[in-house]
Amino acid sequence: MKKFLLVLGIILVIILGILTYFRVYYTKSFSPEDQVKFEDGTLKIVVVYNRPSKKGRVIFGELVPFGKVWRTGANEATTFETSKDLIFGGKSLKAGKYSLWTVPGEQSWTIIFNSEYGQWGVGFNGEANRNPAKDVVSIEASPVGIEKEFEQFTIAVEKNMGEEHELTFIWDKTLVALPFTNQ
């Protein structure tokens, strides 16, 4: 009986190791992790996300369905960390670390900052692994069709004229820009 339990334990450890490898390393080879680091005076923003590629697929409306919560990248949920309070469309986001989710739509996107972070982006049911009760701020933004096609999903943070900044999502021929200021 002891030998059986020992063998069973070893088999379970091997299976867990293989699953961890596939989830963390193998899947990231297709959608590599990237980081956006932005600094403007005392404002520091870090976005950590995984960058899936288009690979000839129809992205918005098919691979990423309209009207459903998306982890805003691949693999783990995207994280957004700010050193200062930010204002998005009149809504305040306190300094801290958040997971970043989006609900793409043909005419409008919803960008969601959630206080829970560190989770895998999709649950076992295939749905976004987000707890809506922990949503902190939701903002609407309009997608813009662009001429140039972006093969890999890209997030950027930039400073515009004056005190305004912009959080941008670009993939395929779609760009979504979310202006913000810091307090």
SEVO-390938 format. One record per residue: x negated, y negated, z of N, C-alpha, C in turn. Coordinates in pm, whole numbers, plus 50000, padded with zeros to 5 digits. Atoms other than C-alpha are relative to their C-alpha. Layout:
N
XYZXYZXYZ ...
END
This chain:
183
499185012050000500005000050000499134987450000 500895011649994497154976150085499354997649864 500625001550132495474983249749501004994149901 498965005150090498754976849569500194985050020 499825014349971499224943049742498784991949956 501215006850043495594933649673499984998449848 499965000550146495924942249303501094990249953 498925009250035499254923649284499584985550025 500495013449970497664893149450498994995249896 501015003650102494744893349204500684997049867 499275002150125497134896348908500724986550004 499305012949988499184866649037499034988349989 501005010650008496044845549079499544998149856 500425000850140494954853748723501094993549915 498885005850076498404845448582500124985150029 499935014249965498504812348773498844992249938 501155006550063495014804048645500204997949851 499735001150144496034810748285501064989349975 498955010150017499214789948321499474985950024 500605013049972497244761248475499134995649884 500855003350114494724762748191500854994949884 499175004050113497454761047927500704986850025 499265012349970499364733448103499104987850005 500865011649978496434711148188498984998049887 501105001750094493624717747939500415002249854 499644996750137495084734147631500964989749941 499045009850053498054710247593499364986349982 500665013150012495804679947649499084999349879 500835000450120493684690147351500814994649882 499145005150106496674680947131500434985650025 499595013649961497604649047320499054995150107 501035003549901494454635747485500434988750093 499725010449900494634614747799499224987449965 500665012850024493814577947764500384990650114 499785009949895493674547747991499924986049941 500055014050036494474511247936499624992550127 500415008349887492604487748170500054985549955 499835014150035493594451248163499704991650123 500295009449891492214422748377500164985849950 499875014350027493144386048382499954993150136 500185005949867491744368548689500185010950105 499764990249894493104387048993501025010649960 499064990050050495664406248785499255011649937 500594987950055494564441948719501135009949972 498994990250038496744466848531499285012249943 500534987550053495924503348463501185008749958 498984990950053498114525448243499295012949962 500584987050033497274562748224501095008049930 499014992950081499044582547952499325009749906 500504990650099498644610347698500534996049864 499745005550133498594602247327500345010949898 499634990350104500584625947105499804994149861 500175004350139500084624446728501255003049919 498834998850087502684621246453499995013349923 500184987550074501374650546242501115002549899 498994998550105503894644045964501435001450050 498664998349944506884646246199500784986950000 499155011749977509834622546226500014997950151 500175002149856509224606546566501294995750068 498865005249924512044584346692501315004049933 498734994950049515464599446656499975015149982 500124985450012514114635246618499095005650108 500924994849899510944644746810500294993450136 499605007749882511804617347061501424995249973 498605003350032515634616347056500414986250050 499405012649954517514583647076500945002850116 499054999249889519434578147399499635009650111 500444990949894517424603047610498724994750062 501205004649929514794595547873498785007449947 501264994750051511264600647740498884996650098 501115002149907508094604047949498984989749951 500835010750057506484577647724498575004949977 501274993850032503684599347594500205015050000 499944985449993502944636147647499455004650135 500534993749879502054659847932500554993650127 499525006249877502214641848270500784987349968 499315012850015504504612248318498964988849998 500885011650010502784579648221500034992250130 500045008249880501614558748517499604985649965 500245014350017501524520848542499684994550138 500415005549870499614503748824499634985449983 500285014350004499494466348891499544995050136 500525005749876497554446449149500834988250049 499175011649963500084417749149501455002649962 498594999350036503854413749139500154994549858 499775004150138505114410548780501474996649980 498625003650036508244395048625500245004449855 499584995350132509844413348329501424995249977 498655004750031512814394548184500794995750121 499335004749880513644378748518500075010250112 499984989449898513254411748708498605001750057 501284999149931510504415348966499575014550022 500624987049971508184445548985498874997350098 501005002149895506174446349308498685006749962 501324993950020502434453749300500065014450050 500004985949960501864491249316499855009149879 500134989850103501814523349116501365006249973 498694995050042504794536648918499845009949886 499924992550126505724562348659500794991249904 499415008450104506804546648331500775008849903 499104992250085509754560448134500664990849900 499275008150097511564548447825501205007949949 498854994050068514934554947662500044993249863 500005006050132514364548447291501404999749939 498765001250075517284536347082499724993449867 500205006250131517734524546727499924984850011 499935014649988518564488746833499374994650128 500495004749870517334487147194499325011550074 500674990549913514934504947427500194995550144 500025002949857515174507247805498665004850054 501264996649938511854506647988500255000750150 499674997249860512034521348340498715002050080 501094998049905509544518148627500605007650118 499494991149898510034545748885498945001550110 500964999649889508434547449231499325013550020 500614986749989507654584649199499025001849884 500994997750106504504593749004499185012450031 500844988249983502124622848950500655012949952 499304988050044504734646948815499745002849852 500044996350141504634666148488501194993149934 498995008350064506694646548234501315006649967 498784992850036509224673648148500165011750096 499724988849911510884698248383500185013049921 499824987050063511454735248312501265000649914 498765000450079514884726248172499834992149869 500255007550122513264705447895500374985350009 499605013949980514584672548036498884992350072 500995008549931512524643248168500005003050149 500164996649859511184651048515499984987350085 499885012949932512384618148663501195000250094 498925001349904514464611348971500584985949985 499425013350023516804582348870500224992050128 499805007149874517374573949238498764992050040 501255007049967513734562249252499634989449895 500245010750096514054537948959499934986750074 500215012849934512784503749066500464988549911 499645010550095513214482048755500265006449864 499704996150138514844487648414500144987349917 499995011850087514354463148127500345004449859 499674997450140515794461947777499004992849909 500885006150100513544455147475500445004949863 499604996650137514084455647100498835005949923 501054994450085512084478646872499904992049870 500255007050125510544463146561499355009749903 500634991950103509784481646239498764992949949 501255005950049506204475946123499555007149874 500484994650128504464481845791499015011450020 501064990249977501434500845921500525011750083 499604988149925501944536446040498895003650100 500944996049895500284545846371500145014950023 500004985549986499364582746381500135004250146 500004996249859498784583746756500744989650083 499285008849909501044569447026498994991250074 500925009649940499414538047168500744990550093 499505010149906500074516247473498914989450012 500955011049983498444482047505500564989850098 499645011449916498484453247754499124988549953 500745011450053497514419047621500514987150060 499605013449956497564382547720500424992049877 499535009050106499614359347502499594985950035 500275014149970499494321647497500564996550138 499515004549870499874304847836499875010750106 500024990549888500754326648134500675013249967 499264987950036502664353547944499075011149952 500704988050042501404388947892501005008849927 499114991150074502794417847690499575014550017 500184985549997503134455347743500585005149869 499594995950134503314471647398499915015049983 499984986050039504244506347276500045000549848 500044999050146503344515646916499855014849962 500144986550055503914548346731500775000749871 499404998750132504744557546374500114985949941 499835013650053506194525246228500894991950093 499185006949899507794513146552499114993350103 500695007549897506554486546791501044994550097 499145005749897508204476947121499104991750090 500785009149917506844446747307500834995250116 499315004149878507804438147664499204988750066 500745011049939506714403247775500174999850152 499925001449855505914396748141499054989050046 500915009449933504284371648374499705005650137 500294995849862502624376548710500324988550095 499635010049900503634358649029498794994750072 
END
